[in-house]
Amino acid sequence: MAEGRERLYQKLAWQLFAELAPGRYAVGDRLPAERELYIQCNVSRPAVREAMIALEVQGMIDVRTGSAAHVRSLPSETDTPGFNVTAFELMEARLLIEKARTAIIQPVVEEHRAMLNALRVHDPAAARTAMRGHMASVIDHLLFAAEEEAVEAARRHVATTRERSARAVKL
């Protein structure tokens, strides 16, 4: 999709977002039915559905089968929803996150299983070894997360410095 070009469902999602923001609705309120919305907004039914999905993905509404959408949360003044993300891109991201989560969780489950098995057979040496392995893994994950955070902070700092330098050169 070309930069700066909004699709119809995005415009409708922004319109509905704007109606949620000033408090026209309360949490739990029922939004107008799909049919009402597409007639009222003069758009197609698929555009209304995609706009509703965009709002649902942002956590603002719940779409219930056989019923209209209901307000789940009201946006604050600082909320900036990402309606420019397509459903396909969102699914791709979700699959990547789920794969990463599974890759992280599975070893932890195995570590816990090893500790539990050692405790069940009353083997303190094996339990101690399993616990030490688990703690080493936890510490490694924490250090990795801290390292990633520090690298990201350094990248932001360098980007800011580059921007300042570029502005100074233009003067």
N, C-alpha and C positions, 0 to 999 in steps of 0.2 A: 504494500500500500504506500502511495506517495506521501512524503512528509507534508503535514499541514492540511491534508485533505481528510475531512471527517466523513465517516459513513453515516447513513440515515439512522441506524440503530444507536450510534454513539451520540448523535444530536438529541435523540429522544431520551437516552439514558441521562444525559446532562440536564435535560428539561425536567425529568422526574426527580433527579438528584436535587435540583434547585427547589422543587416543591417540598421535598422532605426537609431540607435545611431550615427554612424559617419556622418550622413547627406546625405546618398545616396538618400534619398527621402526628399521632402519638404511637409509641411502641405498642404493637399488637393490633393497630388499626388495619382495616382491610382497604387495600388500594382498589381503584376502579377495575372492573373486569376487563379482560383483554379486548373484548368487542367494543366496549365503551372507549377504551384508549385509542384503538386504531381509527374509530370514527371521529372522536374528539380531536385527535392530532393529525388526521388526514394522512395516515401512513398505512403501510401494509401490515397484515397480521404477523408475518415473519419478523418485521422490524420491531414490533412490540415484543415479541417473544425474545429476540436477541437482546433488546434493551433490558428486559426483566432478568435475563440470565446475567447480564453485566452487573446489574444491581445486586443480584443474589451472590455473585462471586465476591463482590466487595463487602458482603456481610450485612447489607442494609435491609434486605427483604428476604422472606421465606416464601418460596413458591410451593404451594400445596396442591397435589393432584386432585382435580375435581373441584377446586376452590380457587378463589382469587388469591393474589399475593398479599402477604401481611407484612407490616413493618417490623423488622427485627431490631434495628438500631437506627438512631438518628445521627446524621453526620454533624460533626462540630464545625466551627467556622474555619478551622485549619485543615480539614480533610480535603484531599485532592485525589479523587478516585482515578484509577488507571483504566479508563474505558477503551484505550487504544490497543489493549491486548486482546487478540482474537481467541476464540474458544480453542482452536487448534494449538496456539502457542501456550495457552494455559494448561491444556492436557499434556503437552510435551514437558512443560516445567514440572507438573505434578508427577509424571512418571519418573523423571530424573530424581526428584526429591524422595519419592517412595523407594526407588532403588538404593539411593544413598542411605536412607534411614534403615532399610533392611540390612544393608551391608554393615552398618554400625551396630544394630541391635543384635544380630545373630551371634557375633563373638561374645557379647556381654551375656547372652543367655547361656552359651556354652561354658563361660567362666563360672557363672552362678551354679550351673548344673554340676560342674566339677567340685565346687565347694560343698554343695549339698550332698553329693554322693560320698565325699570323704567324711562328712559329719555323720551320715547314716551308718557307715561301716566303722565308726569310732576310730578313724585314723587321723590323729592330730597333725602328724607331719604332712600328710597329703592335703589336709584342709589349710594348713599354714602356707604351703607352697601354692595352692590354688588361690588363696586370698592375696598373697604377695604378687602373683601374676596379674590378678584382677586390678589391684591397686596400681601396679606399674602401668597397666593399660589406661586406667582412668587418668593418672597423672600425665601420661603421654598425650591423651586427647585434650586435656586442659591446656597443656603447653602448646599444642598445635593450634588450638583456638586462639590463645593469647598471641601467638606468632602471626596468625592470619590477621588478627585485629591490628597489630602493630604495623604490618606491611601495608594494610589498607590505609591506615592513618598516614604513613609515610607517602603513599601514592597521592593522597589528597593534598598533603603539604607541598609536594613537588608540583602538582598541577596548579595550585594556587600561586606558587612562586613563578612558574612559567607564565601564567596569565599576567601577573604583575610586571614581569620582565617584558612581555610582549607589548603591554600598554606603555611602559616606559620608553621602549624603542620607537613606538609610533609618535610619541610627543616630539 
